[in-house]
């Protein structure tokens, strides 16, 4: 498909119509990146019931089989078994896509999972094309994967070392993750070939106006959009809410809470014991943006880190920024997420500080009682146009350096 644009092969296990955070980031990135490049996406053929996100027709898509059962429980069982010694998508990454035989100017791989980088590494070694590897989270040294077997850790470390060494450029979402990689690989010029780019939002996806249901039309609405799983628990928020409503009993009938996303079964009793009934549900990505616009206060809840410095950047936080609503950041007080929130005027409280969470909620209740607006300016520095534009510039620089050799 001749276009006159350089061709970029995008390798990402997750892509639409799958509905998860990485797939959504891929969707937003490619929709903007196609302005500068002809895109050829290699992704996984994964069953999904979601049809709300579709890739533009001018993006070539090759879907490779995963060799996994389509039914959820058998698939999860097999993934768990493979995950004891290798990346869960390792079988997918062992394939040779037909796209590998076509001309391409640059390779661009994304994780999670790390298997996307493994496929890109083989492509790099075979063709010598310039390669950018982008990480949404740490790979081999993710602090929340401490329970992995020694064989799995060795697998991840060996492959991450190879990827970091062979990639021509690396991209991380936070300076904390970049610093981690600089420390882990002192013999690789990680800092020299790395760029920190945050996640991004598309302003045009948010509705201008949203109408609330009558039963919550006159209430202060707190909304959390995302899943509760692993160490990401609703407990800090619910404990703070209980304390805040004890301090302000007059607000008990004026506050509403919504959770949209999957609540892991171990957290269901916590939610059931909440001081007020919580509206729950699951929605599509585009509907989640409308729910964000509908809320007064958007709640970010990150799992507390062992160090008190959060290395992660949740993509939902950036989507929250695009909604133009006040945000209650329940996250470590050090780290990129806290820095962004404070810079935009939003409160930040540690997940371990229930009293601080309650105080922040009481302040928001007081502001609501005073009739203050909960709309805030939208920081366009985190828009897809701005962030993906910087990614495109990095690609063009790399292509220019390649042509000069």
C-alpha positions in Angstrom: 0.0 0.0 0.0 2.2 2.9 -1.2 1.6 6.1 0.7 4.9 8.0 0.4 5.2 7.8 4.2 7.8 5.7 6.0 6.5 2.3 7.1 6.5 1.5 10.8 5.9 -2.1 12.0 4.0 -1.9 15.3 4.3 -5.0 17.5 1.8 -5.1 20.4 0.2 -8.2 21.8 -2.8 -6.1 22.9 -4.8 -4.1 20.5 -8.5 -3.4 19.8 -11.0 -4.9 20.0 -9.6 -6.1 23.3 -10.6 -3.8 26.1 -7.8 -3.2 28.5 -5.5 -0.3 29.4 -2.7 -1.2 27.0 -5.0 -1.9 24.1 -6.7 1.5 24.6 -3.2 3.2 24.7 -2.3 1.4 21.4 -5.6 2.6 19.8 -5.1 6.2 20.8 -1.4 6.2 19.8 -2.0 4.6 16.3 -4.9 6.9 15.5 -2.5 9.9 15.8 0.8 8.2 14.6 -0.8 7.4 11.2 -0.5 11.2 10.4 3.2 10.7 9.9 3.7 7.0 9.1 2.1 4.1 7.3 1.4 1.6 10.1 1.6 -2.2 9.9 0.3 -3.7 13.2 1.2 -7.2 14.4 -1.0 -8.2 17.3 -2.7 -11.2 18.9 -5.9 -12.8 17.8 -7.8 -12.7 21.1 -11.5 -13.2 21.5 -13.3 -10.0 22.7 -16.9 -9.0 23.0 -16.1 -5.3 22.8 -16.8 -3.6 19.5 -16.6 0.1 20.5 -12.9 0.6 19.5 -11.9 0.0 15.9 -8.6 0.7 14.2 -8.6 3.0 11.2 -8.9 1.3 7.8 -5.5 2.6 6.6 -3.7 0.6 9.2 -2.6 -2.9 8.1 -3.3 -5.5 10.8 -1.9 -9.0 11.1 -3.4 -11.0 13.9 -1.3 -14.0 15.1 -2.9 -16.9 17.0 -2.2 -17.2 20.7 -2.6 -21.0 20.9 -4.7 -20.4 24.0 -8.2 -21.7 24.7 -11.0 -19.2 23.9 -12.9 -19.9 27.2 -11.7 -17.7 30.0 -11.1 -20.2 32.8 -9.1 -22.7 30.7 -7.1 -19.8 29.1 -6.3 -18.4 32.5 -5.2 -21.8 33.8 -2.8 -22.3 30.9 -1.5 -18.8 31.2 -0.8 -19.4 34.9 1.0 -22.6 34.1 3.2 -21.0 31.3 3.8 -18.0 33.6 5.7 -20.1 36.1 8.7 -20.2 33.7 8.1 -17.9 30.8 6.1 -14.9 29.6 2.4 -15.9 29.3 2.4 -14.8 25.6 5.7 -16.5 24.9 4.2 -19.0 22.4 2.7 -16.0 20.5 6.0 -14.3 20.3 7.8 -17.4 18.9 5.9 -17.0 15.6 7.2 -15.4 12.4 4.6 -13.0 11.1 4.2 -12.6 7.4 4.9 -8.9 7.9 8.5 -9.8 8.7 9.1 -10.5 5.0 7.8 -7.1 3.9 9.8 -3.9 3.6 9.7 -1.7 6.7 11.6 1.4 7.8 11.2 1.2 11.6 10.1 -1.2 14.3 8.0 0.0 17.3 7.1 -2.5 20.1 4.9 -1.9 23.2 4.5 -3.8 26.5 2.9 -5.1 28.6 3.3 -8.0 28.0 7.1 -8.3 27.4 6.4 -10.8 24.7 5.8 -7.9 22.2 9.5 -6.9 22.7 10.6 -10.5 22.2 9.0 -10.7 18.8 10.4 -7.3 17.9 13.9 -8.4 19.1 13.9 -11.3 16.6 12.7 -8.9 13.9 15.5 -6.5 14.7 18.1 -9.3 14.6 16.8 -10.5 11.3 16.5 -7.2 9.5 18.6 -4.7 11.3 15.9 -2.1 11.2 15.9 0.7 13.8 13.8 -0.2 16.8 12.0 1.7 19.5 10.8 -0.4 22.5 8.2 1.3 24.7 7.4 0.1 28.3 4.2 1.0 30.1 5.4 -0.7 33.3 8.6 -2.3 34.5 9.1 -5.7 33.1 11.6 -8.0 34.9 11.7 -5.9 38.1 8.1 -5.0 38.6 7.7 -4.6 42.4 4.2 -6.2 42.2 5.5 -9.4 40.6 7.7 -10.4 43.6 5.9 -13.7 43.9 7.1 -15.1 40.6 9.2 -18.3 40.5 13.0 -18.1 40.1 12.7 -19.6 36.6 10.3 -16.9 35.5 12.5 -14.2 37.0 15.5 -15.5 35.2 13.5 -15.7 31.9 12.3 -12.1 32.3 15.8 -10.7 33.3 17.6 -12.4 30.4 15.1 -11.2 27.8 14.8 -7.7 29.2 18.6 -7.4 29.2 18.7 -8.4 25.5 15.9 -5.9 24.6 17.5 -3.0 26.4 20.8 -3.7 24.8 19.5 -4.2 21.2 16.8 -1.5 21.0 17.9 1.7 19.4 15.6 3.8 21.6 13.6 3.2 24.8 10.5 5.0 26.0 9.2 5.0 29.6 6.1 6.6 31.1 7.9 8.0 34.2 11.3 9.2 35.3 11.2 6.6 38.1 11.0 3.7 35.7 13.8 5.2 33.6 16.0 5.6 36.7 15.3 1.9 37.5 16.5 0.8 34.1 19.6 3.1 34.2 20.5 1.5 37.6 19.8 -2.1 36.4 21.9 -1.9 33.2 24.9 0.3 33.9 26.8 -1.1 30.9 24.1 0.0 28.5 23.7 3.7 27.6 20.1 3.6 28.8 19.8 7.3 29.6 21.3 8.4 26.3 18.8 6.5 24.2 15.7 6.9 26.4 12.7 9.3 26.3 10.1 9.8 29.0 6.6 10.1 27.5 3.4 10.0 29.7 0.2 8.4 28.6 -2.2 10.6 26.8 -5.9 11.5 26.2 -7.9 12.5 23.2 -10.0 15.6 23.9 -12.4 14.9 21.1 -13.6 11.6 22.8 -15.2 13.3 25.7 -18.8 14.5 25.4 -19.4 18.2 25.9 -22.4 17.8 28.1 -23.7 14.8 30.2 -26.9 14.5 32.1 -27.0 12.8 35.5 -29.8 10.4 36.5 -32.3 12.1 38.7 -31.4 10.1 41.8 -27.9 11.6 41.9 -28.5 14.9 40.2 -28.1 16.9 43.5 -25.3 14.8 45.1 -21.5 15.2 45.3 -20.5 12.3 43.1 -17.2 10.5 43.6 -16.4 8.1 40.7 -13.6 5.5 40.4 -13.2 4.0 36.9 -10.9 1.0 36.7 -10.4 -2.4 38.2 -9.7 -3.4 41.8 -7.3 -6.4 41.8 -4.1 -7.5 43.5 -2.8 -4.8 45.8 -5.1 -2.1 44.2 -7.8 -2.1 46.9 -10.8 0.2 47.5 -10.1 0.0 51.3 -8.3 3.3 51.7 -11.0 5.2 49.9 -13.9 3.4 51.8 -12.2 3.9 55.2 -11.6 7.6 54.4 -15.3 8.0 53.3 -16.5 6.4 56.5 -14.4 8.8 58.6 -15.5 11.8 56.5 -19.2 11.0 56.8 -18.7 10.6 60.5 -17.3 14.1 60.7 -20.0 15.4 58.3 -23.1 13.4 59.0 -25.2 16.1 57.2 -23.5 15.0 54.0 -24.5 11.3 54.2 -27.6 11.9 52.0 -25.7 14.3 49.7 -22.9 12.0 48.6 -22.9 9.3 45.9 -20.1 6.9 44.9 -19.7 4.9 41.6 -17.3 2.1 40.8 -17.0 1.2 37.1 -14.8 -1.8 36.4 -14.1 -5.2 37.7 -14.0 -5.7 41.5 -12.0 -8.8 42.4 -14.0 -11.1 44.6 -11.8 -10.7 47.6 -12.8 -7.0 47.7 -16.6 -7.5 47.4 -17.2 -7.7 51.2 -15.4 -4.3 51.6 -17.7 -2.7 49.0 -20.8 -4.3 50.5 -19.9 -2.8 53.9 -19.4 0.7 52.5 -21.0 3.6 54.5 -23.3 4.4 51.6 -24.6 2.2 48.8 -22.1 2.1 45.8 -23.4 2.0 42.3 -21.3 -0.5 40.3 -21.0 -1.6 36.7 -18.8 -2.2 33.7 -18.8 0.1 30.8 -17.0 0.5 27.5 -14.0 2.8 27.2 -15.9 5.6 25.5 -18.7 5.3 28.0 -16.2 5.5 30.8 -15.1 8.9 29.5 -18.7 10.1 29.7 -18.9 8.8 33.2 -15.8 10.8 34.1 -17.4 14.0 32.7 -20.5 13.2 34.8 -18.7 13.0 38.1 -17.7 15.8 40.5 -14.6 14.1 41.9 -12.6 11.4 40.1 -10.8 9.0 42.4 -7.4 7.6 41.7 -6.4 4.7 43.9 -2.8 3.3 43.5 -1.4 0.4 45.4 1.1 1.6 48.0 4.7 1.0 47.2 7.3 -0.4 49.7 9.4 2.7 49.3 6.7 5.4 49.4 7.7 6.5 45.9 5.3 5.3 43.1 7.1 4.4 39.9 3.9 3.8 37.9 1.6 6.1 35.9 -1.9 4.8 35.6 -3.4 5.5 32.2 -6.7 6.3 33.9 -5.1 9.3 35.7 -4.3 10.8 32.3 -7.9 10.1 31.1 -9.1 11.8 34.3 -7.1 14.9 33.4 -8.9 15.0 30.0 -12.3 15.0 31.7 -11.7 18.4 33.3 -12.9 17.3 36.8 -11.4 17.5 40.3 -9.3 14.5 41.2 -8.7 12.9 44.6 -5.3 11.2 44.2 -4.9 8.3 46.7 -1.3 7.5 45.7 2.2 7.6 47.2 3.1 11.3 47.8 6.3 10.9 45.8 6.4 9.9 42.1 5.2 11.0 38.7 1.5 10.6 39.5 1.7 12.7 42.6 3.8 15.3 40.8 1.3 15.6 38.0 -1.7 15.9 40.4 -0.1 18.6 42.5 1.0 20.5 39.4 -2.6 20.6 38.3 -3.9 21.6 41.7 -5.4 18.2 42.9 -5.0 16.8 46.4 -2.6 13.9 46.9 -2.8 11.6 49.9 -1.0 8.4 50.7 -3.1 5.2 50.6 -1.8 4.5 54.1 -3.1 7.9 55.4 -6.8 7.3 56.1 -7.1 10.5 58.2 -5.6 12.5 55.3 -8.0 10.9 52.9 -10.9 11.8 55.1 -9.7 15.4 55.5 -9.5 15.7 51.7 -13.0 14.4 51.3 -14.3 16.8 54.0 -12.7 19.7 52.2 -14.4 18.6 49.0 -17.8 18.3 50.8 -17.3 21.8 52.1 -16.6 23.1 48.6 -19.7 21.4 47.3 -21.8 23.0 50.1 -20.4 26.4 49.1 -21.5 25.8 45.6 -18.0 25.8 44.1 -17.5 24.4 40.6 -15.8 21.1 40.2 -14.7 21.7 36.7 -11.0 22.4 36.2 -8.9 23.4 33.1 -7.8 20.5 30.9 -4.0 20.3 30.5 -3.4 19.8 26.8 0.2 18.9 27.4 -1.1 15.4 28.0 -3.2 15.3 24.8 -2.5 12.6 22.2 -1.6 15.2 19.7 1.2 16.6 21.9 2.5 13.3 23.3 2.3 11.2 20.1 3.8 14.1 18.3 6.9 13.7 20.4 7.0 10.0 19.7 6.7 10.7 16.0 9.6 13.2 16.3 11.7 10.5 18.0 10.9 8.1 15.2 11.9 10.7 12.5 15.2 11.4 14.3 16.0 7.7 14.4 15.2 7.3 10.7 17.3 10.3 9.9 20.2 8.8 11.8 19.8 5.5 10.0 19.8 7.2 6.6 23.0 9.0 7.5 25.0 5.8 8.3 
